[in-house]
Amino acid sequence: MNFYSHLRCSFGRKKHTYKTQFKTLPPLTPSIFIHRYGLLLSFFFFDCRVLNWFSKNKDLGSSVLRSSTVLDVEDNTNSFFQKLQILKGKQYIYKSQDKTQTIRRVSAEARNDQPSGSSLKLLPSKEVDNADNREGEKKPVNTKKGIVNFLKEQFKFFLSIHWCLPLVFISIFISCSNSKACSGRFVNPITDICWSCIFPISIGPVKVNGGGREDTHNPSTIPCFCPKPPVPLAPGIPVGFWEPARLVDVTRVPFCMVSMGGLKMGNSTVGYGVHGASGDRRSQNSFYQVHWYVYPVIYWLELLIDFLCLEQQNFDVAYITELDPLWNADELSFILNPEVVLFGNPIAQAACAADCTAASAGFPLDSLFWCGGCQGSLYPFTGNNAAHNGGVQASLLMVERMMAKLHRELLLWGTSGREALCQNIVLPIIKKSQYKTQMTYPRPTTRGPMACNPLGRTEVIWGSGREFPYKGEDFGYLIWRKKNCCIL
């Protein structure tokens, strides 16, 4: 058995030994997985490097013996190491030298020392004399020493692979454990928007088309008067309609843009949305991030070209709560809503039952501004939900809180009612009756009387099947806003 065959058999026995040992190990865990497969992969890389070196040097050795002007080995084997065993007495491979006498001497020594089973012969003197024309002087190479040095280098490589692979696997496990899927979908204006929610459209006190949807009170005075420079007051016609104006993401994953196709804007290990029970409480709590988009889709599609009451803006990401330190801390948000101390009692929260009833039957009560209808309390203005009853309920509450927060920060203004006929008005306290919500992700609500609902309406009627694992735990909503304006 030659050296190469012995090497293969020895490594084969080692592999078999490790496989039999693995059968007695406990069930697979991350640590056992790293040890088991890291060791096998390190053996695999080591064995491949050995095979690669032998395959290269096999051709190299054959070319050295055959191209040399000194020796010509004639036998029936193709193995380079078997040819080396022919020269047992001399562990040197002599390449071409520029001295004819040296070549003759070495050729004679090889012929005298040749073992049985092989044939070594002197080359013709004509070919020997041509050796002087070969350029370059090459020193003898010790084959056995070269193999030993090679095995030492490969053993070092084996140890480095064996200890580096566990680190690689550990980093993969850590990154996978800290990552969550970012799911989402772009809103299709044709199939994902309930266009019947734009109704009712009213001109003065007359409803042009009801569309089977609820509507708030519209100014009935005709004509209406608004300033139009240089005229102090110009007459016009009051018009009322529902405008799709904003998009909202409610997500567990920070910087996951649900309404932008599940685009991940950044990586963060802080602010992940979770839900679960805490302590001895039976009720669940949750936390979500919210993204606010400017989305004047009617203006983009030019559905009403000459309608001057439309908001003429471009698509924009207007607000993300990952960058808002007040969204994560209830105590810190006291800066925005100091009146929360008045509503943190059972009496104030019991009044929200009336708001839930009113919203489910029609529109919520604007006087109960601290109530979120059937979803819970609008205070505090944070992403923490102390009573999580499902993803749909929690996401709707986050949308309502976000709108109340933006009104308090004067980023949302009033657009409905007699006061808003000429221009939008400042409303630091949200007017709940001027908004409706429509789900766009994961399952858009585009048909039926519950396609777009006022704030606070119960989700029990329409929310069944709107939440499901993996791609159905983040939510997207389209905000419909009541718009009253005076067309001059």
C-alpha positions, 0 to 999 in steps of 0.5 A: 500500500503506497502513501496515498492509499494509506492516507485515504484509508486513515482518513476514512477510518477517522470519518467512520469513527466520528460518525459512530460517535455522533449516533450516541449524542443527545438530540440536536441542539445548536451547540451540538450542530456546530460541533458535529457539522463543523468538525465534518466540514473541517475534515472535508476541506482538509481532505479536498486540499490533500486530494487537490495537491496529490492530483496536481503533483501526480502530473508534475512528477510524471512530467519531471521523470518523462521530460528529464534528460537523465532517466526514463522509467518504463513500467505499467503504473500511472501513480507518481508515488509508485514511481518514486518507490522505484528509486528507494535508494535515492530519495531525489529527483534530478532535473536537467543540469548543465553538466554532461558529466553529472548527468552521466554519473547520475544516470549510471547510479540510477541504473545500478540501484534500480529495484526489481520490476522496473526498467531504467536505461541510459539515454542515447549519448546524443540526447545526453550531449544536448543537456548542455543546451538546457538553461538553468540549474536546479537543485535536487528536491527531497520528496519525503521532506516536501510531503511532510511539510505539506501535511504540516501545513494542511494540518494547520489549515484543518485546525483553523477551519475546525475552530473558525467554523463554530464562530461562523455558525454562532454568528448565523444563529445570533443574526437569525434569532434577532431578525424578523421577516419584513412583509408588505405589499405596494397598494394597488390603486385599482384593486386595493382601494374601495373607491365607493368610500369617496361617497357621499358627495354633497353640494350644499345640503343635497347629496349627489350620490350617497353610495350607501356610506355614512356621512357627517353633517355638511354646511348647507348655506348657499352660497359660501363666502371665502377671501380670494385676493384681491377680493375680500369675500368671493361667493362659492358653492360648498362641497363635501366628499371623502378624500383618501389622503394618508397611508399608515403602517403598523408593524412589529419590525422597526423600519419595515415599510409595509406599504412600500412592498416590505422594504427594510429601511434599516436594521435595529435591535431596539423597538421590536413589536411584541405581544404577550402576557406580563407577570400574573396578568391574564390580559396581553400587552403589545407594542407596535411601530407606526409609519405615516405616509402622505398619499393624495391618490386622487390628485395623482390619478387626476380623477378630478382634474378641475377640483380645487379642493384636492390636496396637491402634494407628492408621495412622502414618508412624513413620520416614522416612530422609530425616530421618535423617543416619545413613542416608546416611553409612556412617562416621557410622552407626558410632555405631549399629553399632560391631561392624561392624569384626568382620564386614568381612572375607571369612570373616564374609561367606562365612558368609552363604552358609549363611544364604542356604541356610537361608533359602531352605529354611526360616528364616534363622539367627538366630545369623548376625545380620550376614547378610542371607541371599541379599541381602547383608550387614546392615551397615552400617545405611545405604541404600548397597548396594555390590552391586546385583544388581537392584531386588528384591534391593536393596529387600529388603536395604534392608528387612532393614537397616531392621528391624535398625536399628530393633531397634538403636534399640529401636523394634522389639521381640521378639514371638515365643518363650516370652519374649514370651508375656506382653509384648514383649521388648527385642531390640537385635539383630534376630531374623530368624526372626520376620519375613516380607516380602510385596511389595505394589508394583509387583506384589503377591505374593498367591498361591503358596508364595512369596507371603510369604518369610522374611528372606534367602530368594532372590528369583530364584524369585519376583522375575522381572517384579517390576521394570520401568522408570518405575513399577516401580523403587520398591517396597512391602512388607508385614511379617508378624510372628510373634506368640506370646501367652498368652490369659488 
